[in-house]
């Protein structure tokens, strides 16, 4: 299993490149994100597939808490930082291409599948950006507590979902910044993550500090279509597999990565225990079926295929 150590840096987010199957980006912070700076690592899988190689590392004066690759520009990625900025970097360049400034607190989520970029923050807002002009186009103000995740729909470019410490999942049209299109009390706890199914246009998953993963049918939001148990602590990220519509993965503060297949029930198909601290980052490869990456506060990045899916 390819593994990479980020010495003195604790992992918060890992993402595979959208266009290059061997390229990854990892956002990290010093001192568990409580103080100090952050480092963005650009990594590459070696040709033998057994080693992760550092291509470049880039330093920032505050912690880095999420990373996303651009969907419109090769070798370009954006990070959310503890000082409220969104920093845009390109592989091979020492200095940032752009620094987007508008949030007043930590940016904990960034998403950039097409031309526009979304950022979500502890300041309770979500912002829509034109990164090229460094312009904040809209600010969405519907949550009452910090927004942990905001992510565009893969099926409707002008729609996104957000989840918050207020326990709600909200669906938004990019053209309407004041009033969400739909609101769901998704968990009786903080909601830390959400993800759209890339194949089922009506399906979305949420994950909470209650240790639960829930699935939602956007055509009928009165109750969840499934609830997945198994995690012993908060679920920090959940993601649908881009290759198998019924498969989900999640990482938890119980140091695990878990795999579910909805066709085989609501119990975990597999529980992976290769971290010794909070597991924070999670990403499916969009280009290699069933390949996953995760990272955690133990400073380790792993790339692997779950045994249950091999």
N, C-alpha and C positions, 0 to 999 in steps of 0.2 A: 504494500500500500504506500503510494507516494505521500510523504509527510514533510512539512516545512516548519522550522522553528523561527518565531519572531522574537528574538531575545529582548527582554525588558519591555515588550509591547504585548498588550492583551487584545485578542481578536474580537472584533465586533461584527464584521460583515465580510462575506466572501462572495464573489460573482465570477462565473465563467463569461468569457467574451461571447458576444452574440454572433460573431463571424469567424473566429479562429478557435478551433476546438481545444488547442493546447494552452491557451492564454487565460490567466485568472488575475483578478485584482482583490486585494485584501486590505480592509480598513482596520487600523489598530489604534490603541491609546495607551499611554503610560499610566501606571498606578490605578489600574482598573477603571480608568475614565474619570477618576475623582480629581485629578490634578495633572499638571504636566502637559506635554505635547502629544502629537499623533503622527503616525507614519502610514503612508500608503505604499504597499508593496505590489509591484507588477511581477507576476511569476509566470513560468512556462513549464509545462510537462516536457521532460527530456524525450528524445526520440524512442528510447526503450520503454517509455511509459512508466518507469519505476521510480523516477526522481523528479522533484520539483526544484527548479532552478530560479534564483533571483535574477530578474532582468534589470530592475531598477527599484530604488526606494526613494520616496519623496517625503520631506518633513514639513509639518505644520505646527504652529505655536500652541494649538489647542487640540484636544482629543478629536479623533475621527470616528464617527459612529455608524456610518453607512456608506456604501459605494454602489454605483450603477454605471454600466457601460452605456455610451451613447448608441442609440439605434440608427443614427444618421451620419455618424462620422467615425471611421475606423480608428482604433487605437486611442480613443478619447474616453475618459471616465470622469465622473463627478462624485465628490464626497460631501457629506454633511458633517459640520464641525461644531464643537462645543461653544465656540464664540458666536454662533448664529450665522456663519457664512456657509455658502456652497462654493466649493473650489473645483474648478474644471482643469484637469491635467491631460496631457498627451504623452504617451509612451515615447521616451527619448528626449523629452524637453525637461530641463531642470526647473524652470519657473512655471507657475500656473498660467494657463491661457486666459482664464477669467476668474474673478472672485465676485460672487453675487451676494450683495449685502441688503437685507431688509428685515430678517428675523431678529427678534430681541432676546432670544435664548437658544439653547442647543438645538441643532437640526439633527433629528434622529432617523429620518427616512428621506431617500431620494429615489426618483424613478424617471427614466429618460428613454422611452422606447422609440420615440420619433423626434420631431423637431423641438417640441416644447418639453420642459422639465417640471416635475412636481417636487416640492419639498414640504416636509411636515416637521413641526417643532414643539418644544416644550412651551412656547408662547401661546399655545392653543390654536394656532392657525395653520392652514395649508396655503402655500403660494404656488402660482403658476408663472413660469418664467419663459422668456425668450432668451436663451443663453448667449446667442450670437451678439445681441445688442445689450446684454446684461440688464434687461428690463423686466421688472416684476409686472406681469400683465393683470393679475387678479389676486386678491387675498380672500380666502374662504374662512368664515368666522363662526361656524355653527357649533363647535365643541366647547364644553365648559372646562375641560382639563386638557393636559398635554396630549398631543396627537402623536401616537407611536408610529403609525404607518399610513401612507397614502400611495395608491397604486392605480395607474390607468387601466381601463378595460382593454384587453387585447382585441375585442370585437367592435368597440365603438370608441374611436379616438377622442371624442369630446366628452367621455364619461370617466369618472374615477370613483374609487371607494376610499374611505378613511375610517380608522378606528382609534379609540382614545381611552384615556384613563377614566372617562365618564361612563364606560361600559357600553357605548353605542357604536354601531356600524352605521355609517352614513354614505349614501350614494349621491353623487353630484353631477350636474351638467356644467361643463366648463364655462358656459355662458351665464350662469346664475351663481354668484358668489355669496349671496346672503341666505338663501333658502335651499336646503338639500332636497333632492328629488324624492328621497325615501330615508326613513330613520328606523332603526331596529335596536331594541335593547338586547344586545347579542349575548352578554354574559352578566352575571351578578358579581362582577369583578372588573378589574382593568382589562381592556382588550389590547393586546400587544402586537398583533399581526393579522393581516388579511391577505388573501390571494385569490385571483380569478382562475377558474379553469380555462386552459387555452383551447379546449376542444368543445366543452359544453357551454354554450353562450349564456345560460341562465344560472350557472353554478358559481358559488363563491364560498370560501372557507374563512373562518375566524379562529383565533387562538387567544386564550386568556390566562391571567394570573391564577385562575381557579384550576389550572391543569387540564382544561378541556379544549378539544378542537371541535368546532361545530360547522356544519355545512348548511348553506342557505340557497333556496330556490327563489330567484328574483321575481318569479311569477306569483309567489305565495310566501310572503315574508312573516306570516303570523306565528310560525314555529319552525325550528330547525328541521331539515330533512335528515340529518344524522348528528349524533354526538359521539365523539371518540374519546375513550378514557385510556388510561395507562400511565400517563406522566404523573410523577409524584410531586412535582413543583410546577411553577409557572412555565407555560409554553411560550418561548420567545419568538419563534418564527414557524410558520406553516407554509408549505408550497405543494400545489398539485404537480404531479409529473407532467411534463410537456409531451410525453410519448405514450403514456397509459392513463386514460381518463379516470380510471377508478383508483389510482394509486396516489397517496399523499405521503409526504415526509414532514417531520416536525423536530425541532430541537428544544431542549428544556434546561431549566436551571437544576435539574436532577442529574446533570452531566451526560445525558443520553441524546441519541438521535433515534427516532422511531419511524417505522414504515407501516402503513396500513394499506390494505387493498379492500375497497368497499364491497367488491364482489364476494369477499371471503369473510365478511362480518366486521364488527366494530372493535374487535380486539387487535392489538398490534401484531402484524405479521412478523416483525423482527425488532428487537431492541439492541442497539449498537452502543457499546460502552468503551469508547477509546479516548475519552477525555477525563481529566481529573479535576476539572473546575466547570463553572457555568458554560454551557454550550450556547453560543450566541448567533453565529452566522451559519447560513444554510443556502445551498444553491444546487439545482439540477442543471446538468449540462444541456443546453438547447440542441446540441449537435451530436452527442453520443448518448444513445438510449440507456437509461438507468444509471448513468454515472452521476455521482453526488460529490459535493465538497462541503465540509463544515469547518468551523473554527471556534475557539473558545478562549476563556480567560487563562487557560494553561499555556498560552502562546503557541499552540499547535494548529496547523492547517492540515487537513487530511483530504485526499481525493480517493474515492473508492466506489465500487459497485456493491450494493447490499447483496448478501448471499441469497436472500429470498427472491431476488430479481435476476440473478445471474443465469 
